[in-house]
């Protein structure tokens, strides 16, 4: 079968289309015939070596895929064969025509949802729903959603008001993404490409404060955001670091302001995100959110997809699809 092999750590060019053996379903596993593969921002960091991969290349790259179950291993319900599902690998193997994955990662795709759309919302939707559940919005709160036009931020922006946000202030990188954030539901948008954007945030608030911050930028600006938050009940949910580093905060920074930082990472967090996958797919199937698919590219253009994401070009998700898929 054809697959994208990460030949080494490095730039997008290390992702190379090769012929590799098709996977087999081991104990507790399924194999799917791939129909759609989401290209995820964290994958670009793993490929570049910025995040540790945990396995030495060469290897078939990729985290998630959607497709049709073609085989199951021992201890797996054979009724899954022929069903459309999404799967999550153990960290590699999804950029391929056939993918093996743990059966406990399987999420059934609703009949009314295209596989491409399911692949698009799987990660962003499940993380966003878990963030909102954790934030416990009250219906009267002002929230900040960083990087609101794309990825997890775009899903948060679409559903935050129905989950209890009264006012959504968003950040986005540049005019096109700012306009997208408004279309998705943001009340006001600040360009986070401006190094002084936290000052613009305070101007935008006009004397009000932030009750909840969904922090995906991290870095040195996080402490400036603290000064715009509501003392005693303000909470920052930190789940990403687009700046290249997590939020640069100390316990003293939080204690002296009476604020809470919730770290959204680790095994327990990931288990909650996995539990939210079904809800995310059903939300998309019901038409409650736009899957925001930017482009569907042939599998052999994986390196191009990574380059586009690193250049911060797409407004939506890039999906890879094997050429044989109709």
Secondary structure, 3 states (H helix, E strand, C coil): CEEEEECCCCCHHHEEEEECCCCCCCCCEEEEEEEEEECCHHHHHHHHCCCCCCCCCCEECCCEEEEEEEEECCCCCHHHCCCEEEEECCCCCCCECEEEEEHHHCEECCCCCCHHHHHHHHHHHHHHHHHHHHHCCCCCEEEEECCCCCHHHHHHHHHCCCCCEEEEEEEECCHHHHHHHHHHCCCEEEECCCCCHHHHHHHHHCCCCECEEEECCCHHHHHHHHCCECCCCCEEEECCCCCCCCCCCCHHHHHCCCCEEEECCCHHHHHHHHHCHHHHHHHHHCCCCCCCEEEEEEHHHHHHHHHHHHCCCCCCEEEEECCCCC
